[in-house]
Amino acid sequence: MGRDMVLSGRYELVEKLGQGGMGTVHRGVDRQLRRTVAVKLLSSQLAHDPQSRARFRREAHAAAALNHPAVATIHDVGEEPHPDGPRPYLVMEYVQGATLAEALRGGPLPVAEAINAACAVLDALQHSHERGIVHRDIKPSNIMLTGPDTVKVLDFGIAKAFTETATRITGSGAAIGTPAYLSPEQINGAEIDHRADLYAMGCLLHELLTGRPPFRGESPFAVMHQHLFAEPEPVSRLRPQIPPAVEAVILRALGKDPEERFADAGQMRAALAEALTQAAMPTAQATTPGLSATRSGNRTTLRDTFRISLRPSADSALALLGCLLSLLCAHGQLVDTAHFGRVAIAAGVLGVVALPWSTRLSCAVGWGPVAEAVAVNSEVRRADIGWDSSYVGIAALLALAAGCCLVSAVRSRHRGVGSLVAFWFTATASIWYFLDDLHKLFVFYLLLSLVAVATVSWEAVALVRRRAGTGQR
């Protein structure tokens, strides 16, 4: 691109700085104000639809209202005539420095430097989110390092304009952005809010600390599939010196469900700052068995645990519903044996008591008697239908489904409640068909006990790890 190209008779394009999926970036000169600017010529995807261009101008004007030291200022927006249709362009503050993508070419950043950079980005996001602007395309190449602890976030407003354009053109909420940083709701084409940016921040911090994003694959579709269904590899496994408290922040930001993530960018920044402070504490101070320090560490862990468990959610409602149904099954005497009523009452009460601590445990004990009552009163019983091959196949597939549901519940780091409900209904239906004798109910009692003990152990280990992460430093 030579000096002969001037946009709107004002912005002279001097040299091409880079190119991406949204367009090309040039270093330019504003002839009127005699200053260096960055000019982004947008992709032809926006050029052919007048409504898309109007939408882009609205988003750019909204982003231009942002006034924050960590946000690159937008100076102007316009269109350049072109034989193929007007080319939208954006005139921005020219920022000197290197992008985080360039910095990562030398390997992962030091822990303190990575956290400071992430905190600076979160400050910018908090500012934009308070004004109703979601970035939608947070990634290393959109963040400039302008100093040891200072950054500039680029491209506010552009990703939304592209997303809405793709929706208009394709008729669906097509995922726009870099696959390595897309939140599950963006991939699914669902409505998104500021928590999509927090998910991208989890991906970004993972890469800053380990040198690679949390999910990688041979194709963009493989990466997006992992965002939807896979759990990220813990950063401590890739880089053992990373503090557990920092790892906990990343895992929470990468929650599949937006409800699992931080409430806002300010909360995530505070958690990172606290983790950095803990990591910087002298070893003697951190390991001295003082009563106040121990209580403080435990109080933080218990506060976080109960805040997550007691927050109204579909999981807690599902667990509570199972407990109430278990009590009703006992009252209705749906299983006419001497022991079932007492077991169902005990399971329901235990589930209600356990709910503030763990929705997983509450669901594990509450839904078992309900599923057993349904199985007992179903028609899929070998005593009635015999060893017919089709029914044997159904029962076998139910057993296989129960195993898959149990594996899914175990592998799910934060959730798994729905998988536990599915496990109980498929497992009890299979048991009731195959074990057509007087001892099948006791097999159910054994299974209920084993699942309860395993869930208690699982939650206790998770709690100890969280305490270690916040209290050992």
C-alpha positions in Angstrom: 0.0 0.0 0.0 1.6 3.2 -1.1 1.1 6.8 -0.1 -1.2 7.4 -3.0 -4.2 6.0 -1.2 -6.0 8.5 0.9 -9.3 7.8 2.6 -12.0 10.5 2.5 -9.3 12.9 1.4 -8.0 12.9 5.0 -6.3 9.7 6.1 -3.2 8.8 4.2 -2.2 5.1 4.4 1.5 4.8 4.9 2.2 1.1 5.5 0.4 -2.1 6.1 0.9 -3.3 9.7 -1.1 -6.6 9.6 -4.1 -8.5 8.3 -6.8 -10.6 10.0 -10.2 -12.0 9.4 -11.8 -8.7 10.0 -9.7 -6.6 7.7 -6.3 -5.0 7.2 -4.5 -2.5 9.6 -2.4 0.3 8.3 -0.3 3.0 9.8 -1.6 6.2 8.6 -1.5 10.0 8.9 -4.4 12.3 9.7 -3.7 15.2 7.4 -6.0 17.6 9.2 -4.7 17.0 12.7 -1.2 16.0 11.6 -0.9 12.9 13.8 -0.2 9.3 13.3 -3.2 7.0 13.4 -4.0 3.3 12.9 -6.6 2.8 10.1 -8.5 -0.5 9.9 -10.0 -1.3 6.5 -12.8 -3.7 7.2 -13.5 -6.9 5.3 -15.7 -6.9 2.2 -18.1 -9.0 4.3 -19.4 -5.6 5.6 -19.3 -3.8 2.3 -22.2 -5.4 0.4 -25.0 -4.7 2.9 -26.2 -1.2 3.8 -27.8 -2.3 7.0 -24.5 -4.1 8.0 -22.6 -0.9 7.4 -25.0 1.1 9.4 -24.8 -1.4 12.2 -21.1 -1.2 12.1 -21.2 2.6 12.4 -23.5 2.4 15.4 -21.2 -0.1 17.2 -18.1 2.0 16.4 -19.7 5.2 17.7 -20.7 3.4 20.9 -17.1 2.1 21.4 -15.8 5.6 20.7 -17.5 6.7 23.9 -15.2 4.5 26.0 -12.7 6.6 27.9 -10.1 4.4 29.7 -6.3 4.3 29.7 -6.3 0.6 28.7 -8.8 1.1 25.7 -7.5 2.2 22.4 -9.4 5.4 21.4 -11.5 5.4 18.3 -11.2 8.7 16.4 -13.4 8.3 13.4 -15.4 5.9 11.3 -16.3 6.2 7.6 -16.6 4.5 4.2 -14.3 4.7 1.2 -15.9 4.3 -2.3 -14.9 1.2 -4.2 -16.1 -0.5 -7.4 -17.2 -3.5 -5.4 -19.1 -1.4 -2.8 -18.2 1.1 -0.1 -15.3 -0.1 2.2 -16.0 0.7 5.9 -12.9 1.8 7.8 -12.1 2.7 11.4 -9.5 5.3 12.5 -8.0 4.5 15.9 -5.3 5.7 18.2 -1.9 4.5 17.0 -0.4 2.4 19.8 3.3 1.7 19.9 4.4 -1.5 21.4 4.1 -5.3 20.9 1.0 -7.4 21.0 0.7 -10.2 23.6 0.8 -12.6 20.6 4.2 -11.3 19.7 5.4 -11.5 23.3 4.2 -15.1 23.5 6.6 -16.1 20.7 9.3 -16.0 23.3 7.4 -18.5 25.5 5.1 -18.1 28.5 5.3 -14.9 30.5 6.5 -14.7 34.1 3.6 -15.3 36.5 3.5 -11.8 37.9 3.7 -10.2 34.5 1.0 -12.4 33.1 -1.4 -11.6 36.0 -0.6 -7.9 35.9 -1.4 -7.8 32.1 -4.6 -9.8 32.7 -5.7 -7.4 35.5 -5.1 -4.4 33.2 -7.3 -6.0 30.5 -10.0 -6.8 33.1 -10.0 -3.1 34.1 -10.7 -2.2 30.5 -13.4 -4.8 30.3 -15.1 -3.6 33.5 -15.2 -0.1 32.0 -16.7 -1.3 28.8 -19.2 -3.8 30.4 -20.5 -1.0 32.7 -21.4 0.8 29.5 -23.1 -2.2 27.9 -20.3 -3.0 25.4 -19.0 -6.6 25.2 -15.8 -7.0 23.3 -16.5 -10.6 21.9 -13.0 -11.1 20.5 -10.5 -11.0 23.4 -7.2 -12.6 22.2 -3.5 -11.9 22.4 -3.3 -10.1 19.0 -6.0 -7.6 20.2 -4.0 -6.6 23.2 -0.9 -4.3 23.0 1.7 -4.2 25.7 2.6 -0.5 26.0 4.7 -0.8 29.2 5.7 -3.3 31.9 2.2 -3.3 33.5 0.2 -1.3 30.9 -1.9 -2.5 28.0 -4.2 -1.2 25.3 -7.2 -3.3 24.2 -8.1 -3.0 20.6 -11.1 -3.6 18.4 -14.0 -2.8 20.7 -17.3 -3.0 18.8 -16.0 -4.6 15.7 -16.7 -8.3 16.7 -20.4 -7.5 17.5 -20.9 -5.8 14.1 -19.4 -8.9 12.4 -21.6 -11.3 14.5 -24.8 -9.5 13.6 -23.7 -9.3 10.0 -23.2 -13.0 9.9 -26.5 -13.6 11.6 -28.2 -11.5 8.9 -26.4 -13.2 6.0 -26.6 -16.8 7.2 -29.8 -16.6 9.2 -28.0 -18.1 12.3 -25.9 -16.8 15.1 -22.6 -17.8 13.4 -19.6 -17.9 15.7 -17.4 -15.0 14.9 -14.0 -14.8 16.5 -10.9 -16.9 17.1 -11.9 -20.5 17.9 -9.2 -20.7 20.7 -11.0 -18.1 22.7 -14.7 -18.6 21.9 -17.1 -19.2 24.8 -19.5 -22.1 24.5 -22.5 -19.8 24.2 -20.8 -18.0 21.2 -20.2 -21.4 19.5 -23.9 -22.4 20.1 -25.1 -19.1 18.6 -26.9 -18.2 21.9 -27.4 -14.8 23.4 -24.2 -13.6 25.1 -23.3 -11.1 27.7 -20.2 -9.8 29.4 -19.4 -13.3 30.8 -18.3 -14.4 27.3 -15.4 -11.9 27.6 -14.5 -13.5 31.0 -14.4 -16.9 29.4 -12.0 -15.5 26.8 -9.9 -14.0 29.7 -9.6 -17.5 31.2 -8.3 -18.7 27.8 -6.0 -15.8 27.5 -4.5 -16.2 31.0 -4.0 -19.9 30.4 -2.0 -19.1 27.3 0.0 -16.3 29.0 1.1 -18.7 31.7 1.6 -21.9 29.7 2.4 -20.7 26.2 -0.7 -22.4 24.7 -4.5 -21.9 24.9 -6.5 -24.4 27.0 -7.9 -26.2 23.9 -6.1 -27.2 20.7 -7.1 -29.3 17.8 -6.4 -30.2 14.2 -9.3 -28.0 13.0 -11.4 -25.1 14.2 -14.3 -27.5 14.7 -12.2 -29.8 16.9 -11.3 -26.8 19.1 -14.9 -25.6 19.3 -16.0 -29.1 20.3 -13.6 -29.1 23.2 -14.9 -25.7 24.3 -18.3 -27.3 24.5 -17.5 -30.7 26.1 -13.9 -31.0 27.3 -12.2 -29.9 30.5 -9.1 -27.8 30.3 -5.8 -29.3 31.3 -4.8 -27.7 34.7 -2.1 -25.1 34.2 -0.2 -26.5 37.2 0.3 -29.7 35.3 1.9 -27.7 32.5 3.8 -25.3 34.7 4.0 -26.5 38.4 5.2 -23.2 39.8 1.8 -21.6 39.1 0.0 -20.9 42.4 -3.1 -23.0 43.0 -5.1 -19.8 43.6 -4.3 -18.6 40.1 -5.3 -22.0 38.7 -8.6 -21.8 40.5 -9.4 -18.4 38.9 -8.7 -19.8 35.4 -10.9 -22.8 36.0 -13.7 -20.7 37.2 -13.5 -18.3 34.3 -13.6 -21.4 31.9 -16.9 -22.6 33.3 -19.1 -24.0 30.5 -22.1 -22.3 31.9 -21.9 -18.5 32.3 -23.4 -18.9 35.7 -20.3 -20.8 36.8 -18.0 -17.9 36.0 -17.3 -14.7 37.9 -20.1 -12.2 38.1 -18.1 -9.5 36.4 -14.7 -8.4 35.4 -14.1 -6.6 38.6 -14.7 -9.7 40.7 -12.3 -11.7 38.5 -9.6 -9.0 38.8 -10.0 -9.0 42.6 -9.5 -12.7 42.7 -6.4 -12.5 40.5 -5.0 -9.7 42.6 -5.6 -11.7 45.8 -3.9 -14.7 44.2 -0.9 -12.6 43.2 -0.6 -11.2 46.7 -0.8 -14.7 48.3 2.0 -15.9 45.9 4.2 -13.0 46.8 3.8 -13.5 50.6 7.1 -14.6 52.4 7.2 -18.3 53.0 7.7 -18.0 56.7 4.6 -15.8 57.1 2.6 -18.1 54.9 3.5 -21.3 56.7 3.5 -20.1 60.3 0.8 -22.0 62.1 -0.9 -18.9 63.4 -4.5 -19.3 64.4 -5.7 -16.1 62.7 -4.1 -17.0 59.4 -5.6 -20.5 59.5 -9.1 -19.2 60.3 -8.8 -16.6 57.6 -7.9 -19.2 55.0 -10.7 -21.5 56.1 -13.2 -18.7 56.1 -12.4 -17.8 52.5 -12.7 -21.3 51.4 -16.0 -22.0 53.1 -17.4 -18.6 52.0 -16.6 -19.4 48.4 -18.0 -22.9 48.7 -21.3 -21.8 50.3 -21.7 -18.9 47.9 -21.6 -21.2 44.9 -23.8 -23.9 46.4 -26.5 -21.6 47.8 -26.8 -19.4 44.7 -30.1 -20.1 43.0 -29.5 -22.3 40.0 -31.1 -25.0 37.9 -28.8 -27.5 39.6 -29.9 -26.6 43.1 -33.5 -26.6 42.1 -33.1 -30.0 40.5 -31.5 -31.4 43.6 -34.1 -30.0 45.9 -36.9 -31.4 43.7 -35.4 -34.9 43.9 -35.3 -34.7 47.7 -38.9 -33.6 47.9 -40.0 -36.4 45.5 -38.1 -38.9 47.5 -40.0 -37.9 50.6 -43.3 -38.1 48.6 -42.4 -41.6 47.4 -41.9 -42.7 50.9 -45.2 -41.2 52.0 -47.1 -42.7 49.1 -45.6 -46.2 49.8 -44.8 -46.7 46.1 -42.5 -49.6 47.0 -44.2 -52.0 49.3 -41.3 -53.3 51.4 -40.5 -52.8 55.1 -37.3 -50.8 54.4 -37.8 -48.6 51.4 -39.9 -46.0 53.1 -37.3 -45.4 55.8 -34.5 -45.3 53.2 -36.4 -42.8 51.0 -37.1 -40.5 54.0 -33.4 -40.7 55.1 -32.3 -40.0 51.5 -34.6 -37.0 51.2 -33.7 -35.5 54.5 -29.9 -36.1 53.9 -30.3 -34.5 50.5 -31.9 -31.3 51.9 -29.2 -31.1 54.6 -26.4 -31.6 52.1 -27.7 -29.1 49.6 -25.9 -26.0 51.1 -22.6 -27.8 50.9 -23.0 -29.8 47.6 -25.7 -29.9 45.0 -23.9 -33.0 43.6 -24.3 -34.9 46.9 -27.9 -33.7 47.4 -28.8 -35.0 43.9 -26.9 -38.3 44.4 -28.9 -39.3 47.4 -32.2 -37.5 46.7 -32.9 -38.9 43.3 -32.0 -42.6 44.0 -35.2 -43.6 45.7 -37.3 -41.7 43.1 -35.7 -43.6 40.3 -36.2 -46.9 42.2 -39.9 -46.2 42.7 -40.4 -45.5 39.0 -38.5 -48.7 38.1 -40.5 -50.8 40.5 -43.8 -49.6 39.0 -42.7 -49.8 35.4 -43.6 -52.7 33.0 -40.0 -53.5 32.1 -39.7 -56.5 34.4 -38.3 -59.9 33.5 -41.0 -61.6 35.6 -43.6 -60.2 33.2 -41.9 -60.1 29.8 -39.2 -62.8 30.1 -35.9 -62.9 28.2 -37.2 -61.5 25.0 -34.2 -60.3 22.9 -35.6 -56.8 22.3 -36.1 -56.2 26.0 -32.7 -57.6 26.9 -31.2 -55.2 24.4 -33.1 -52.3 26.0 -32.0 -53.2 29.5 -28.4 -53.7 28.3 -28.4 -50.3 26.6 -29.8 -48.7 29.7 -27.0 -50.2 31.7 -24.5 -48.8 29.2 -26.2 -45.4 29.4 -26.0 -45.5 33.2 -22.2 -46.1 33.0 -21.8 -43.2 30.5 -23.8 -40.9 32.8 -21.8 -41.9 35.8 -18.5 -41.2 33.9 -19.9 -37.8 32.8 -20.8 -36.9 36.3 -17.4 -37.8 37.6 -15.5 -36.0 34.8 -17.6 -32.8 35.2 -15.6 -30.4 37.3 -18.3 -28.1 38.4 -21.6 -29.7 37.4 -22.8 -33.3 36.8 -26.2 -33.0 38.5 -28.2 -33.8 35.4 -25.9 -36.7 34.7 -26.5 -38.1 38.1 -30.3 -38.0 37.6 -30.0 -39.7 34.3 -27.7 -42.3 35.9 -30.3 -43.2 38.6 -33.1 -43.7 36.1 -31.2 -45.8 33.6 -29.3 -47.8 36.3 -32.4 -48.7 38.3 -34.4 -49.7 35.2 -31.6 -52.0 34.1 -31.2 -53.5 37.6 -35.0 -54.1 37.9 -35.0 -56.1 34.6 -31.8 -58.2 35.1 -32.1 -58.9 38.8 -35.5 -60.5 38.9 -35.4 -61.8 42.5 -36.0 -60.7 46.0 -32.4 -59.4 46.5 -32.6 -56.6 43.8 -33.8 -54.0 46.3 -30.8 -54.6 48.5 -28.6 -54.2 45.4 -30.2 -50.8 45.0 -29.5 -50.0 48.7 -25.9 -51.0 48.2 -25.6 -48.8 45.1 -27.2 -45.9 46.9 -24.7 -46.2 49.7 -21.7 -46.5 47.4 -22.7 -43.5 45.3 -23.3 -41.4 48.4 -19.9 -42.4 49.9 -18.1 -41.8 46.6 -19.7 -38.3 46.2 -18.8 -37.3 49.8 -15.2 -38.4 49.2 -15.1 -36.5 45.9 -16.4 -33.3 47.4 -14.2 -33.6 50.4 -11.1 -34.0 48.2 -12.1 -31.0 46.1 -12.6 -28.9 49.3 -9.2 -29.8 50.7 -7.6 -28.9 47.4 -9.4 -25.5 47.4 -8.3 -24.9 51.0 -4.7 -25.8 50.0 -4.9 -23.4 47.1 -5.9 -20.5 49.3 -4.3 -21.3 52.6 -0.9 -22.8 51.9 0.7 -19.4 50.9 
